[in-house]
Amino acid sequence: MISSSLTVDGIPVDSYLTRFVWEEAKYPTLSPLKEIVDGIHVQVAKIEEDLKVNLSIRKDDIEMSLVLILWETEWILK
């Protein structure tokens, strides 16, 4: 089951959703909705960028490992 491995701030998704509490300090409910949405959008964009960077680094690491394995295999077979 995929959802059991997904977490939000280290908490399983189902627990997070059932215990969700609005962060009044970050997103004051008395602020205009546009301000709240803009703040959330900025955070989502940052998370998305961080994810892209991390995935790119992992992809590069995997590609390098594969190149090394292929090189070693080729060397052994010679």
KASULRA-V155275 format. One record per residue. N is the residue number from 1. RES is the residue in one letter. PHI is phi as a letter, one per 20 degrees, with the letter a starting at -180 (none if undefined). NEAR is the number of other C-alpha atoms within 10 Angstrom. Layout:
N RES PHI NEAR
N RES PHI NEAR
This chain:
1 M none 5
2 I f 5
3 S f 9
4 S f 9
5 S e 9
6 L e 13
7 T c 13
8 V c 11
9 D l 8
10 G n 8
11 I d 12
12 P g 14
13 V g 16
14 D f 14
15 S f 11
16 Y f 14
17 L f 11
18 T f 8
19 R d 8
20 F g 9
21 V c 8
22 W f 9
23 E e 9
24 E g 9
25 A f 7
26 K f 10
27 Y c 16
28 P g 13
29 T f 12
30 L e 8
31 S f 9
32 P f 10
33 L g 12
34 K g 9
35 E f 12
36 I f 15
37 V f 12
38 D f 11
39 G f 13
40 I f 14
41 H f 12
42 V f 11
43 Q f 12
44 V f 12
45 A f 11
46 K f 12
47 I f 12
48 E f 12
49 E f 12
50 D g 12
51 L f 12
52 K f 12
53 V f 12
54 N f 12
55 L f 12
56 S f 12
57 I f 12
58 R f 12
59 K f 12
60 D f 12
61 D f 12
62 I f 12
63 E f 12
64 M f 12
65 S f 12
66 L f 12
67 V f 12
68 L f 12
69 I f 12
70 L f 12
71 W f 12
72 E f 11
73 T f 11
74 E f 10
75 W f 9
76 I f 8
77 L f 7
78 K f 5
